[in-house]
Amino acid sequence: YTPQIKRYLPIDMFIMDNKKHAGFRQNRRRLRSPPGGCEQMLLYLWRQLSTPPMQTKPGYKPSELGPIPDDWEVASVGDMFLFKNGLNKAKEFFGYGFPIVNYMDVFKYPGLNKNDIHGKVNVTLQERQNYNVKKGDVFFTRTSETVEEIGIASVMLDDCQNTVFSGFILRARPCDGSLDIYFNKYLFASSCVRKQIVSKSSYTTRALT
């Protein structure tokens, strides 16, 4: 069982016998409620301990996500990418200067080519260095009127010179080349990743005056 379950489990709550019931049999000796007297936690513990260990076929190994191939690893997005907010400037700086990846570019294109970027902004050399765009960068929409449009992703598929990105989007730069950029284009548009992003989104109220 997991460390989270073990925290609420008295040492003598169950006696294990691995001779029956697909490897486990539970003989209840003494039950003690977890902190707060949560009956649902007791039921959860019982079900977890009554479940036989996960069986995996040859060539696979167990993981927190379920069985995966032996040569695969589980990693968090935060371990694979470095995140940075984009450039914010007054409106008089826009319309001329250097290319800028804008919100609608990310919203419209899961895979972004340099010819898709039409916005311009007047920026300094320091700003071009701080907010530069590279092939393989993943951009996410930061805000939206609806939660379904939060975290829409776009992957930069081309090399871009002197290009920056807007403060309305978030840049995720791969820490290494272990993920293919075309795989990332599919991955961050998949329903399972979208559900995780939406579930972690927060709501704010905008003043109307």
C-alpha positions in Angstrom: 0.0 0.0 0.0 1.0 3.6 -0.5 2.7 5.7 2.2 -0.5 7.9 2.3 -2.5 4.8 3.3 0.1 3.6 5.7 -0.2 6.8 7.6 -3.7 6.0 8.7 -3.2 2.2 9.2 -2.8 0.8 12.7 0.0 -1.8 12.8 -2.3 -4.7 13.9 -5.3 -3.6 11.8 -5.0 -6.6 9.4 -3.1 -9.9 9.4 -1.9 -11.0 6.0 -1.9 -14.6 4.8 -0.5 -15.1 1.3 -1.8 -18.6 0.8 -5.4 -17.7 -0.3 -7.4 -15.2 -2.3 -4.9 -14.6 -5.1 -2.1 -13.8 -2.6 -4.0 -12.0 0.1 -6.5 -12.8 2.8 -7.5 -10.4 5.5 -8.4 -11.4 9.0 -9.7 -8.4 10.9 -8.4 -8.3 14.5 -8.9 -4.7 15.5 -10.2 -1.6 13.7 -9.4 1.9 14.7 -10.7 4.9 12.9 -8.2 7.2 11.2 -7.9 10.8 12.5 -11.3 12.4 12.3 -13.2 9.1 12.4 -13.5 9.0 8.6 -15.5 5.9 7.7 -14.8 6.5 4.0 -11.1 6.2 4.7 -11.6 2.8 6.4 -13.5 1.6 3.4 -10.8 2.9 1.1 -8.1 1.1 3.1 -10.1 -2.2 3.1 -10.5 -2.1 -0.7 -6.8 -1.2 -1.3 -5.6 -4.1 0.9 -8.1 -6.5 -0.6 -6.8 -5.9 -4.1 -4.2 -8.4 -5.4 -0.9 -6.8 -6.5 -0.8 -5.5 -10.1 0.4 -8.1 -12.5 2.5 -7.0 -15.4 3.3 -8.9 -18.6 6.9 -9.5 -19.6 8.7 -6.4 -20.9 6.6 -4.1 -18.7 7.0 -2.7 -15.2 4.5 -1.2 -12.7 4.4 2.5 -12.2 2.1 5.1 -10.7 0.4 5.5 -14.1 0.0 1.7 -14.5 2.1 -0.8 -16.4 4.7 0.8 -18.7 7.5 -0.6 -20.9 10.7 -1.5 -19.1 12.7 1.2 -20.9 10.1 4.0 -20.2 10.4 6.4 -17.2 7.7 8.5 -15.5 8.6 12.2 -15.1 6.7 15.4 -14.3 6.4 18.2 -16.8 8.2 20.4 -14.3 11.2 18.1 -14.5 11.3 18.2 -18.3 10.7 21.9 -19.0 11.8 25.3 -17.8 8.8 27.8 -17.6 8.9 31.6 -18.2 6.4 34.3 -18.5 6.4 36.5 -21.6 7.0 40.1 -22.6 4.7 42.9 -21.5 5.0 46.4 -23.2 2.9 49.4 -23.7 0.7 49.4 -26.8 2.8 52.1 -28.6 5.6 49.6 -29.0 3.5 47.2 -31.0 3.0 47.1 -34.8 6.6 47.5 -35.9 10.0 46.0 -35.0 10.7 42.3 -34.4 8.4 39.2 -34.6 6.4 38.3 -31.5 4.4 35.1 -30.8 1.0 36.2 -29.6 -1.9 34.6 -27.9 -3.9 33.9 -31.1 -0.8 32.3 -32.7 -0.8 29.7 -29.9 -4.6 29.4 -29.9 -4.8 28.7 -33.7 -1.7 26.5 -34.3 -0.8 23.3 -32.4 2.4 23.4 -34.4 3.8 26.9 -35.0 6.0 27.9 -38.1 7.8 31.2 -38.4 5.6 32.1 -41.3 2.6 31.9 -39.0 3.9 34.8 -36.8 2.7 38.2 -38.0 2.9 40.3 -34.9 5.6 42.9 -34.5 7.0 44.6 -31.4 9.8 47.1 -30.8 12.2 45.5 -28.2 15.7 46.1 -26.9 18.6 43.6 -27.3 18.2 42.7 -23.7 14.5 41.9 -24.2 15.2 39.8 -27.2 17.7 37.8 -25.2 15.3 37.4 -22.2 12.2 36.4 -24.2 13.8 34.7 -27.1 12.1 31.9 -29.0 13.7 28.6 -30.0 12.7 25.6 -32.0 11.1 23.1 -29.7 9.7 25.7 -27.3 6.1 24.9 -26.1 3.8 27.9 -25.5 0.6 27.8 -23.4 -2.2 30.3 -23.2 -2.2 31.8 -19.7 -5.6 33.4 -19.4 -9.0 33.0 -21.0 -12.7 34.0 -20.7 -13.5 30.2 -20.4 -11.7 27.5 -18.5 -11.7 25.2 -21.6 -9.4 27.7 -23.4 -6.8 27.7 -20.6 -3.5 26.0 -21.3 -3.9 25.6 -25.1 -0.5 24.6 -26.4 1.6 25.3 -29.5 5.0 23.9 -30.3 7.5 26.0 -32.3 8.6 23.8 -35.2 11.1 26.3 -36.9 14.3 28.0 -35.9 13.4 31.7 -35.2 15.9 34.6 -35.1 15.2 37.7 -33.0 11.7 36.5 -32.1 10.1 37.1 -28.7 6.8 35.9 -27.0 3.9 37.8 -25.5 3.1 38.2 -21.8 -0.3 36.6 -22.4 1.4 33.2 -23.0 3.8 31.0 -21.1 7.0 29.5 -22.6 8.1 25.9 -21.6 11.6 25.2 -22.9 12.7 21.6 -22.9 15.6 20.9 -20.5 17.1 18.4 -23.0 16.3 16.7 -26.3 14.7 13.6 -24.8 11.2 14.5 -26.2 10.6 14.8 -29.9 9.0 18.2 -30.8 6.3 16.5 -33.0 5.5 14.2 -30.1 5.1 17.3 -27.9 2.7 18.7 -30.5 0.5 15.6 -30.0 1.0 15.2 -26.3 -0.1 18.7 -25.1 -3.1 18.6 -27.3 -4.3 15.2 -26.0 -7.4 15.0 -23.9 -5.7 13.4 -20.9 -3.2 16.3 -20.6 -5.9 18.9 -21.3 -8.0 17.5 -18.5 -5.0 17.8 -16.1 -4.4 21.5 -17.1 -8.1 22.4 -16.8 -8.4 20.7 -13.4 -5.5 22.8 -12.0 -6.8 26.1 -13.4 -7.8 28.9 -11.0 -10.6 31.4 -11.3 -10.4 35.2 -10.8 -13.2 37.8 -11.0 -12.6 40.8 -13.2 -14.0 44.2 -12.2 -16.6 45.6 -14.5 -16.0 49.3 -13.7 
